[in-house]
Amino acid sequence: MRLGVLVPAGNPTIEPELYRMAPRGLSIHFARLDTLAGEPGGTDGMERRTLAYLESLPAATRSLAAVKPDAVVLAHTAVSYLSGFAGEPGLLARLRELTGALSFTAASAIQAALHHLHTRRLALATPYPESIGTAGRTFWQAAGFDVVAHRRLDTPNIYDETEDRAYQLGLAAATPAADTLLISGTGLPTVGIIERLEKDLGTPVVTSQAAMLWHALQLLRLDEAVRGHGRLLATAPPPARGGATASG
């Protein structure tokens, strides 16, 4: 099976992290979204740049179509936050129209993962400027989750961050009141800290990368457990129910 990934132009994180977690039987192929709206990963102008990535979807999906992916994910959590929870179905429909394949977003994958973990109360960790972090909190509240804590990483550029900083952000956001800790953002390195945080906190930890891979396995009906990267991936995902979070 082939998973196509639409990734922001300057993101250096998502490719090695997905390759590191992917089980046998799934190949992963990338196409880059493009924009001239500011420095990739920089928090200055991130809101304008995030929305500008949507303009490059047609070209990126045409490039990705050459490998005939079985499913395609828009690997940019913030674009869903800025589009709003009410705008998510339209974004999914546009992806489906452009790709002709099963399509989902990082945010819709996270939503499916949180429901799978029976999450009601959410601790949220974000690496975005305040406007996008607030949009993320609003998104998850609109999705029906009680966001009981939210911590934001103060960084000039998400793509310069480290796993240690992501770990400290997760600790800062965590609270006993939360069922699950969500660390949002495909540009933030997290693959090596999920199990460490789960051990330290005693609660499930979901990241954008882990949720995307888990949901891809679910949609493609690949009955694979992926060990070493947290509770979500440690058990084989159940089949998706009626394509609730994907267009296809």
C-alpha positions as CSV (number, residue, x, y, z in Angstrom):
1,M,0.0,0.0,0.0
2,R,1.1,3.6,-0.8
3,L,0.6,6.6,1.4
4,G,1.0,10.0,-0.2
5,V,1.9,12.9,2.1
6,L,1.5,16.6,1.3
7,V,4.0,18.4,3.4
8,P,4.9,22.1,3.9
9,A,8.0,23.1,1.8
10,G,10.4,23.6,4.7
11,N,9.3,20.8,7.0
12,P,12.4,18.6,7.7
13,T,10.7,16.5,10.4
14,I,7.8,14.5,8.9
15,E,9.7,12.4,6.4
16,P,12.3,10.8,8.8
17,E,9.7,10.4,11.5
18,L,7.1,8.6,9.3
19,Y,9.8,6.4,7.8
20,R,11.0,5.5,11.3
21,M,7.5,4.4,12.4
22,A,6.2,2.8,9.2
23,P,5.6,-0.9,9.2
24,R,6.4,-3.3,6.4
25,G,3.7,-3.3,3.7
26,L,3.4,0.5,3.7
27,S,5.5,2.8,1.4
28,I,5.4,6.5,2.0
29,H,5.7,9.2,-0.8
30,F,5.9,12.9,-0.4
31,A,5.1,16.0,-2.3
32,R,5.8,19.5,-1.1
33,L,3.4,22.4,-0.7
34,D,5.0,25.7,-1.7
35,T,4.5,29.3,-0.8
36,L,6.6,32.5,-1.0
37,A,4.8,33.9,2.0
38,G,7.7,34.2,4.5
39,E,10.3,32.0,6.0
40,P,9.3,28.3,6.2
41,G,8.6,27.3,9.9
42,G,9.0,30.9,11.2
43,T,6.3,32.0,13.5
44,D,6.3,35.5,12.0
45,G,3.7,35.5,9.3
46,M,2.8,31.8,9.9
47,E,-0.9,32.4,9.7
48,R,-0.7,34.0,6.3
49,R,1.8,31.3,5.1
50,T,-0.3,28.4,6.4
51,L,-3.4,29.5,4.4
52,A,-1.2,30.2,1.3
53,Y,-0.2,26.6,1.3
54,L,-3.8,25.7,0.2
55,E,-3.2,27.5,-3.0
56,S,-0.5,25.0,-4.0
57,L,-2.6,21.9,-3.3
58,P,-3.5,21.4,-7.0
59,A,0.2,21.3,-8.1
60,A,1.3,19.2,-5.2
61,T,-1.4,16.6,-5.7
62,R,-0.7,16.3,-9.4
63,S,2.9,15.6,-8.5
64,L,1.9,13.0,-5.9
65,A,-0.6,11.3,-8.3
66,A,2.4,9.9,-10.3
67,V,3.0,7.3,-7.7
68,K,-0.7,6.3,-7.5
69,P,-1.2,6.6,-3.7
70,D,-3.9,4.5,-2.1
71,A,-4.4,7.3,0.5
72,V,-3.3,10.9,0.8
73,V,-2.8,13.0,4.0
74,L,-2.5,16.7,4.2
75,A,0.3,16.8,6.8
76,H,-0.2,20.3,8.2
77,T,-2.3,20.4,11.4
78,A,-2.4,24.2,11.5
79,V,-4.2,24.6,8.2
80,S,-7.2,22.7,9.7
81,Y,-7.0,24.9,12.8
82,L,-7.2,28.1,10.7
83,S,-9.9,26.7,8.4
84,G,-11.9,25.8,11.6
85,F,-13.7,22.7,12.6
86,A,-16.7,23.7,10.5
87,G,-14.4,24.0,7.5
88,E,-12.9,20.5,7.9
89,P,-15.5,18.6,5.8
90,G,-14.9,21.0,2.9
91,L,-11.2,20.6,3.1
92,L,-11.5,16.8,3.1
93,A,-13.8,17.0,0.1
94,R,-11.3,19.2,-1.8
95,L,-8.5,16.7,-1.1
96,R,-10.7,13.9,-2.4
97,E,-11.5,15.8,-5.5
98,L,-7.9,16.6,-6.2
99,T,-6.4,13.2,-5.4
100,G,-9.1,10.7,-6.3
101,A,-7.9,8.6,-3.3
102,L,-8.8,8.2,0.3
103,S,-7.9,11.5,1.8
104,F,-7.5,12.9,5.3
105,T,-5.8,15.6,7.2
106,A,-3.5,15.5,10.2
107,A,-6.3,17.0,12.3
108,S,-8.9,14.4,11.1
109,A,-6.4,11.7,12.0
110,I,-5.9,13.1,15.4
111,Q,-9.7,13.3,15.9
112,A,-10.0,9.6,15.0
113,A,-7.2,8.7,17.3
114,L,-8.6,10.6,20.2
115,H,-12.0,8.9,19.8
116,H,-10.2,5.6,19.6
117,L,-8.6,6.3,23.0
118,H,-12.0,7.4,24.4
119,T,-10.7,10.9,25.1
120,R,-13.0,13.4,26.7
121,R,-10.6,15.7,28.5
122,L,-7.6,16.9,26.5
123,A,-4.3,18.5,27.4
124,L,-3.0,20.4,24.3
125,A,0.6,21.3,23.5
126,T,1.3,23.5,20.5
127,P,4.4,25.1,18.9
128,Y,2.5,27.8,17.1
129,P,2.2,31.6,17.6
130,E,-0.7,32.6,19.9
131,S,-3.2,33.1,17.1
132,I,-2.8,29.6,15.7
133,G,-2.5,28.0,19.2
134,T,-5.8,29.6,20.1
135,A,-7.4,28.4,16.9
136,G,-6.2,24.9,17.7
137,R,-7.8,25.0,21.1
138,T,-11.0,26.3,19.6
139,F,-10.9,23.5,16.9
140,W,-10.7,20.8,19.5
141,Q,-13.4,22.3,21.7
142,A,-15.7,22.5,18.6
143,A,-14.8,18.8,18.0
144,G,-16.4,18.0,21.3
145,F,-13.3,17.7,23.6
146,D,-12.9,19.5,26.9
147,V,-9.5,21.2,26.6
148,V,-8.5,21.3,30.2
149,A,-4.9,22.6,29.6
150,H,-3.0,24.3,26.8
151,R,0.6,25.2,26.7
152,R,2.4,26.9,23.8
153,L,6.1,26.6,22.9
154,D,7.7,30.0,22.5
155,T,9.9,29.5,19.4
156,P,10.9,31.7,16.5
157,N,10.9,28.7,14.1
158,I,9.3,25.3,14.7
159,Y,11.7,23.6,12.3
160,D,14.7,24.5,14.6
161,E,13.2,22.7,17.6
162,T,14.4,19.5,19.3
163,E,12.9,16.4,20.9
164,D,14.0,17.6,24.3
165,R,12.1,20.9,23.9
166,A,9.0,18.9,22.7
167,Y,9.4,16.7,25.8
168,Q,9.5,19.7,28.1
169,L,6.5,21.2,26.3
170,G,4.6,18.0,26.8
171,L,5.4,17.9,30.5
172,A,4.3,21.6,30.9
173,A,0.9,20.9,29.2
174,A,0.2,17.7,31.1
175,T,-2.4,17.6,33.9
176,P,-4.0,14.8,35.9
177,A,-7.3,16.2,34.7
178,A,-6.7,15.2,31.1
179,D,-7.4,11.7,29.6
180,T,-4.8,12.3,26.8
181,L,-2.0,14.6,25.9
182,L,-1.9,15.9,22.4
183,I,1.3,17.4,21.0
184,S,0.3,19.1,17.8
185,G,2.4,20.0,14.8
186,T,4.0,17.9,12.1
187,G,7.2,20.0,12.2
188,L,7.9,19.3,15.8
189,P,10.2,16.3,16.5
190,T,8.2,13.9,18.7
191,V,8.7,10.3,17.6
192,G,11.4,9.6,20.1
193,I,9.6,11.0,23.2
194,I,6.1,9.5,23.0
195,E,6.8,6.4,25.1
196,R,9.0,8.4,27.5
197,L,6.2,10.9,28.1
198,E,3.6,8.1,28.5
199,K,5.8,6.4,31.1
200,D,6.4,9.6,33.0
201,L,2.7,10.8,32.9
202,G,0.8,7.6,32.9
203,T,-1.6,8.8,30.2
204,P,-1.7,8.3,26.4
205,V,0.2,10.7,24.2
206,V,-0.9,11.5,20.7
207,T,1.2,13.4,18.2
208,S,0.4,14.6,14.7
209,Q,2.8,12.1,13.2
210,A,1.7,9.1,15.2
211,A,-2.0,9.9,14.5
212,M,-1.4,10.2,10.8
213,L,0.3,6.9,10.5
214,W,-2.3,5.1,12.7
215,H,-5.2,6.5,10.7
216,A,-3.5,5.6,7.4
217,L,-3.2,2.0,8.7
218,Q,-6.8,2.1,9.7
219,L,-8.1,3.4,6.4
220,L,-6.0,1.1,4.3
221,R,-7.0,-1.9,6.5
222,L,-3.4,-2.7,7.3
223,D,-3.7,-4.8,10.5
224,E,-0.4,-3.7,11.9
225,A,0.7,-2.9,15.4
226,V,3.7,-0.6,15.6
227,R,5.8,-1.1,18.7
228,G,8.0,1.5,20.4
229,H,6.0,4.7,19.6
230,G,3.2,4.8,22.2
231,R,-0.1,3.2,23.1
232,L,-2.0,4.4,20.0
233,L,0.2,2.6,17.5
234,A,0.9,-0.4,19.8
235,T,-2.3,-2.1,18.9
236,A,-3.6,-2.8,15.4
237,P,-6.2,-0.1,14.4
238,P,-9.8,-1.2,13.9
239,P,-11.4,-0.6,10.5
240,A,-12.6,2.9,9.9
241,R,-16.3,3.3,10.6
242,G,-18.0,4.6,7.4
243,G,-15.1,6.9,6.4
244,A,-16.1,9.3,9.1
245,T,-12.9,11.3,9.0
246,A,-11.8,10.7,5.5
247,S,-13.0,11.3,2.0
248,G,-12.9,8.4,-0.3
